Amino acid sequence: MSGEPNNGGGYYPNEDGVIMAGPTYSVPGSWYDGPVDQVNMAVVEVVPEDYITEEVMVGPIVHPCNGHTYYLLSPMSAASAESLAVSLGGHLVTINDAEENAWVLDTFGSYDETLWIGLNDVATEGTWQWLDGTSVSYFNWMSGEPNNGGGYYPYNEDAVVLAGPTYSVPGKWYDGPGNQINAAVIEVAP
């Protein structure tokens, strides 16, 4: 702004902060100095840590129906994906209905053939829970699933995977071992 910075122009003892003029000012977007204890709106920029930017493949994307923010993580174990999700303020995705399931598949399915979601039975075999604590009201299992490995794995299949578009039944779920490597969808509620 013309005449700025002026350190208060004699009216304030110190103007040590910088303010951007809003759209109602005569010169919108211009800057002027102001006192740091003055109350103003603020814009904050958050730069993710380097390890996060390497792990996030897609996002943030906001779902228009619920306002939640989603990310697609590069392939990793279910536990690693949940840990990264928590560091971003969310959890592996909670899918509450067929519409959200279709949106997740349409939005992220083309990036990998399998996607971790937040459903699991780690605490009690056969008792499915969402990692964010949401009540389970919707399932979309493939035929014959969940099968806890069907006798092929020596350990429990406690995590859930959403099948991508290359599967014969895209968008359907199956249980898998948590140490398997898959891409992951995470959800951050506002």
C-alpha positions in Angstrom: 0.0 0.0 0.0 1.3 3.5 -0.7 3.1 5.0 2.3 3.6 1.6 3.9 5.2 0.3 6.0 5.0 3.3 8.2 5.5 1.8 11.7 2.2 3.4 12.9 2.8 6.8 11.5 3.0 8.2 15.0 -0.3 6.6 16.1 1.0 3.3 17.4 4.2 2.7 19.2 5.2 -0.2 16.9 3.6 -2.0 13.9 5.6 -5.2 13.7 3.0 -7.4 11.9 2.1 -7.4 8.2 -1.6 -7.4 7.1 -2.9 -8.1 3.6 -5.8 -5.7 2.6 -9.1 -7.5 1.9 -11.4 -7.0 -1.1 -13.2 -4.0 0.4 -10.0 -1.9 0.6 -9.2 0.6 -2.1 -6.1 -1.5 -3.0 -7.1 -5.2 -2.3 -4.2 -7.5 -1.8 -1.7 -4.8 -0.9 0.2 -5.0 2.4 0.6 -2.7 5.3 2.2 -3.0 8.7 0.1 -3.2 11.9 0.3 -3.9 15.6 0.8 -7.6 16.3 -1.9 -7.5 19.0 -4.5 -6.4 16.6 -7.2 -9.0 15.8 -7.4 -10.0 12.2 -8.3 -13.1 10.2 -5.3 -15.2 9.2 -4.3 -17.5 6.4 -2.1 -20.5 7.4 0.0 -22.6 5.1 0.9 -26.1 6.2 3.8 -27.8 4.5 3.8 -31.5 5.2 7.0 -33.1 6.4 9.2 -34.6 3.6 8.3 -38.2 4.6 4.7 -37.5 4.2 4.9 -35.9 0.8 6.7 -39.1 -0.5 4.0 -41.3 0.9 0.9 -39.3 -0.3 0.2 -40.2 -3.9 -3.1 -38.3 -4.3 -4.9 -35.6 -2.3 -6.1 -33.8 -0.6 -9.5 -34.4 -2.2 -12.7 -33.3 -0.5 -15.8 -35.5 -0.9 -18.7 -33.2 -1.9 -21.3 -35.2 0.0 -19.7 -35.2 3.5 -17.0 -32.5 3.4 -14.3 -34.9 4.5 -10.8 -34.8 3.1 -9.2 -37.9 1.5 -5.7 -39.0 0.5 -4.3 -41.9 -1.3 -1.1 -43.3 0.3 1.5 -45.3 -1.6 1.6 -49.1 -1.0 2.5 -50.1 2.6 1.2 -52.3 5.4 -2.1 -51.6 7.1 -0.4 -50.5 10.3 1.9 -48.1 8.5 -0.9 -46.6 6.6 -3.0 -46.1 9.8 0.0 -44.5 11.5 0.5 -42.1 8.7 -3.2 -41.4 8.6 -3.2 -40.5 12.3 -0.2 -38.1 11.7 -2.4 -36.4 9.1 -5.3 -36.1 11.5 -7.4 -39.0 10.3 -7.7 -42.7 9.9 -7.9 -45.3 7.2 -11.2 -44.6 5.4 -14.5 -45.4 7.0 -17.1 -46.4 4.4 -20.6 -45.8 5.6 -22.7 -46.6 2.5 -22.8 -47.7 -1.1 -22.4 -44.2 -2.4 -19.2 -43.6 -0.4 -17.9 -47.0 -1.5 -18.5 -46.1 -5.2 -16.9 -42.7 -4.7 -13.7 -44.2 -3.1 -13.4 -46.7 -5.9 -14.0 -44.1 -8.7 -11.7 -41.6 -7.1 -8.8 -43.8 -6.1 -9.3 -47.2 -7.7 -7.4 -46.5 -10.9 -4.1 -45.9 -8.9 -3.8 -49.4 -7.5 -5.6 -52.7 -7.7 -6.1 -53.0 -3.9 -6.8 -50.3 -1.3 -6.7 -50.6 2.5 -9.8 -49.3 4.3 -10.2 -48.8 8.0 -12.3 -51.9 8.8 -10.6 -54.6 10.9 -11.1 -57.4 13.5 -7.8 -57.1 15.3 -9.4 -56.9 18.8 -11.7 -59.9 18.4 -11.8 -62.3 15.5 -15.0 -61.9 13.5 -16.0 -58.6 15.2 -15.5 -55.9 12.6 -14.7 -52.3 13.8 -13.8 -49.1 12.1 -10.5 -47.6 13.2 -12.1 -44.2 13.8 -14.7 -45.8 16.2 -17.7 -45.2 13.9 -20.4 -47.9 14.3 -20.4 -50.5 11.5 -23.6 -50.2 9.6 -22.5 -51.2 6.1 -20.5 -54.1 4.6 -19.6 -54.8 1.0 -18.0 -58.2 1.2 -17.0 -60.3 -1.9 -18.8 -63.7 -2.0 -17.1 -66.0 0.5 -15.5 -63.2 2.4 -14.4 -62.5 5.1 -12.7 -65.9 5.3 -9.8 -65.3 7.6 -7.4 -66.7 5.1 -9.5 -69.7 4.2 -6.8 -72.0 5.7 -4.1 -70.7 3.4 -2.4 -68.3 5.8 -0.9 -69.3 9.2 -2.1 -66.0 10.7 -5.3 -64.1 10.9 -6.5 -61.8 8.1 -7.5 -58.9 10.3 -7.5 -56.0 7.9 -9.8 -55.2 5.0 -9.0 -54.4 1.4 -11.3 -52.8 -1.2 -10.8 -54.5 -4.6 -9.9 -52.1 -7.5 -11.3 -51.9 -11.0 -9.2 -54.8 -12.3 -11.0 -57.3 -10.1 -14.0 -59.3 -11.3 -16.0 -57.6 -8.6 -14.6 -54.1 -8.2 -15.4 -52.2 -5.1 -16.1 -55.4 -3.1 -14.1 -56.0 0.1 -12.1 -59.0 1.4 -10.1 -59.5 4.6 -6.3 -59.8 4.2 -3.2 -60.0 6.4 -2.2 -56.6 7.7 1.4 -57.0 6.7 0.4 -57.3 3.0 1.4 -54.2 1.0 -1.4 -52.2 -0.6 -2.2 -48.6 -1.3 -4.4 -47.0 1.3 -7.2 -44.4 1.4 -7.3 -42.2 4.4 -10.1 -39.9 5.6 -9.8 -36.7 7.7 -13.0 -35.3 9.1 -13.4 -31.6 9.3 
